Amino acid sequence: MTDWKHGRRILLGITGGIAAYKIPALVRLITKSGSECEIIMTRSAKNFAAPMTLETLSGRRVWDDDSFDGRIPHIKLTHWAEAFVIAPCTANTLAKIAHGLSDNLLTSAVLAATCPVLIFPAMNGAMYDSPATRSNINTLKSRGVKVIEPSEGALACGDSGRGRMPEPHEIMHGIFRALCVQDMAGKNVLVTAGPTHEYIDPVRYISNPSTGKMGAAMARSAWYRGADVRVIAGPVDVDGYGMEVVHVKSARDMLEAVRENLSWADYVIKAAAVGDYRVKDFSPVKMKREGTDTLTLKLVQNPDIAAEAGRLKRPGQILVGFAAETDNVTDNARTKIIRKNLDCILANDVAAENSGFASDMNTITLIPREGREETFSGLKEDIAFGIWSRLIAG
Ligand SMILES: Cc1cc2nc3c(=O)[nH]c(=O)nc-3n(C[C@H](O)[C@H](O)[C@H](O)COP(=O)(O)O)c2cc1C
């Protein structure tokens, strides 16, 4: 585990919104990630989530307006916290915070907080869009408070609109971004991830076992460090919270999407496992097995997306390729740097145990065009963090 993700001290404020039913799952995620969680509940919040559940999951008492242990709780808790997360945040508490009220333990703690404060408003769409709430949000943002806008969708009240609190794992992403060093703020990062599908007929395709995990880890790590991130993903699920995700199927679709986004990017990470070949003659109807004991497919080469990005590369842009190899891993990778005009290649031994496709672990050798090679082993998310530190250092 990287230290930025481990053993963090998170103060969680819960207010009286219906989305509080999701908060026990968030507390579980926080403690599972190796961080500690202290909880403050408003009086109204207790109607929506049971304090005993939260105490069990956090392993600590829950603080409310009646709690006192001989020390002033709002000062003690805010001195302890590295991040203060208010989720869900009602329109009522949002208004109080915006106006500096401190009429309960939670709002008093916000006033006393010197750590980053993250507010996750959740309410009916009309309440959210009301001029009063908009003005309160703008006030808080202008003071540097991080207000994470809710998403649109079906709301618990039966309406639909903007007002849904993000899911617990998405709130975790927000917390980690707030806690992480922001040394990529202002940078644009384009990542390709996952396999491609090269269709033979409407129901069959040629592909590879890539799950997109390494690309997703590179994307998420850059986002935690403050970058704006776009992911061009083959047909796999990508947790794209906070990022833009463009889904494509074939290598030619991916090339198109890369061309469209290339000039925007300061860093381009080519982590997708792009199919080198496609069938020469795609069958527009399902091919029949009857009468064909054997089947010969004629394949033609797909475009080389990394080489094309290398050809179009603008000055100052950093282009990083991946080489998934099974033999002579680093030698094979090294030849691609010059041929494709890359700045760096990440050689990935996909045949090694606990490494490569689908695994949460990996072993990658970073080979720069010039300079020291470095091998990273471990969880993909930790490797991604280490690779970014090297890339940023230049
Ligand atoms: C069933 C029910 C659901 C509610 N859901 C929300 C909600 O999602 N968001 C919100 O801002 N207020 C909601 N309210 C209103 C708040 O509970 C109310 O404003 C309360 O005073 C908030 O107190 P607090 O901000 O101190 O927690 C709801 C009220 C009820 C009765």
The ligand as a MOL file (V3000), in Angstrom:
LIG
                    3D

  0  0  0     0  0            999 V3000
M  V30 BEGIN CTAB
M  V30 COUNTS 31 33 0 0 0
M  V30 BEGIN ATOM
M  V30 1 C -37.8610 11.5470 5.0310 0
M  V30 2 C -37.0080 12.7790 4.9190 0
M  V30 3 C -35.9930 12.8060 3.9990 0
M  V30 4 C -35.1870 13.9400 3.8670 0
M  V30 5 N -34.1890 13.9340 2.9460 0
M  V30 6 C -33.4470 15.0510 2.8070 0
M  V30 7 C -32.4070 15.0800 1.8420 0
M  V30 8 O -32.1400 14.0990 1.1320 0
M  V30 9 N -31.6810 16.2070 1.7080 0
M  V30 10 C -31.9280 17.3250 2.4680 0
M  V30 11 O -31.2390 18.3430 2.2740 0
M  V30 12 N -32.8910 17.3120 3.4110 0
M  V30 13 C -33.6700 16.2130 3.6060 0
M  V30 14 N -34.6550 16.1920 4.5490 0
M  V30 15 C -34.8210 17.3740 5.4000 0
M  V30 16 C -33.8320 17.3730 6.5560 0
M  V30 17 O -33.9300 16.1650 7.3130 0
M  V30 18 C -34.0820 18.5670 7.4700 0
M  V30 19 O -33.7950 19.7720 6.7700 0
M  V30 20 C -33.2810 18.5170 8.7460 0
M  V30 21 O -33.5600 19.6570 9.5300 0
M  V30 22 C -31.8000 18.4700 8.4520 0
M  V30 23 O -31.0540 18.5630 9.6460 0
M  V30 24 P -29.4680 18.5240 9.6540 0
M  V30 25 O -29.0020 19.3550 8.5050 0
M  V30 26 O -29.0950 19.1130 10.9670 0
M  V30 27 O -29.0750 17.1040 9.5680 0
M  V30 28 C -35.4490 15.0670 4.6980 0
M  V30 29 C -36.4830 15.0170 5.6410 0
M  V30 30 C -37.2580 13.8950 5.7470 0
M  V30 31 C -38.3590 13.8760 6.7760 0
M  V30 END ATOM
M  V30 BEGIN BOND
M  V30 1 1 1 2
M  V30 2 1 2 3
M  V30 3 2 2 30
M  V30 4 2 3 4
M  V30 5 1 4 5
M  V30 6 1 4 28
M  V30 7 2 5 6
M  V30 8 1 6 7
M  V30 9 1 6 13
M  V30 10 2 7 8
M  V30 11 1 7 9
M  V30 12 1 9 10
M  V30 13 2 10 11
M  V30 14 1 10 12
M  V30 15 2 12 13
M  V30 16 1 13 14
M  V30 17 1 14 15
M  V30 18 1 14 28
M  V30 19 1 15 16
M  V30 20 1 16 17
M  V30 21 1 16 18
M  V30 22 1 18 19
M  V30 23 1 18 20
M  V30 24 1 20 21
M  V30 25 1 20 22
M  V30 26 1 22 23
M  V30 27 1 23 24
M  V30 28 2 24 25
M  V30 29 1 24 26
M  V30 30 1 24 27
M  V30 31 2 28 29
M  V30 32 1 29 30
M  V30 33 1 30 31
M  V30 END BOND
M  V30 END CTAB
M  END
